[in-house]
């Protein structure tokens, strides 16, 4: 039996909650570090696009939108 997930489809540009957004951004920042790169907003945004979390033409703008929309500081992302 398949699980049905409600809400927007993957890559549609939003998260169900602030906590889920922050967790996804922190996970991406850690993945960038494991690649031996600095977790800059640009590097994290590109990784999110590669993972299919954003299909936007400009993933950096989407990342910055999420930060503003959910009231998340970049420091919260990279220090977690």
N, C-alpha and C positions, 0 to 999 in steps of 0.2 A: 504494500500500500504506500502510495506517495504522500509525503507531507505537503500540505498546502501552506504557503507562506503569504501572509497578507502584507499589503503595503506596496510601495513603489518597486518597480523592477530594478534589479542590479544595474548600476551605472546611471540611474536616473537623476542623481544629483542630491540626494538627501539621505539622512539616517533617521531611524525611528526615535532616537533620543540623543541627548548630549553625551551621555556615558558611552553609548555605542560608537559615536563619532570619535570621541577622545581615544577609546580603546583601539579603533582601527588606525588612527593617526599615529599613536604610540607604537603599535605593531609595525607599521610601515617605517617609522624612524629607526626602530631597532634593526629591521631588515636591511636598511641602507647602511647602517653601521657594520653589520655583518659582511657586507660587500666591500668594506674597507673605505667607504666614502663618508663624508660629512653629511649629517642629516639636515641639509638645507631645505627650505620650502620647495625649491625647484626640484631637488633630487627626490624628495618624498612625493611630490605631485606626479612626477614621471613614473615612479613605482606604482602609485595608485592607478594610473592609467594602464600600465602593463598588467595589473591585476584585474582590470575590468571594473574597478570601483567608480571610475568616472569615464564617460565616453566623450567628454567635452573636448572641443578643439584646443582649448587653452586650459589644461589641467591645473596650472598654477592659479588661475583666476577662480576655478572651482574650489580649490583648497582654501584660498583666502576668503571666499564666500562662506565656507563651512566654519572657519575660525570666527568670523563676525557673527554669523547666524546663531551659533551655539555658545558664543561668549567664551571661547577658548583662546588662551594666550599661547603663542608659539613656545614659550618657556615651559608651559605645562606639557606640551607634546614631547619636547626633547629631554626633559628632566625625569620623565616617568619610566 
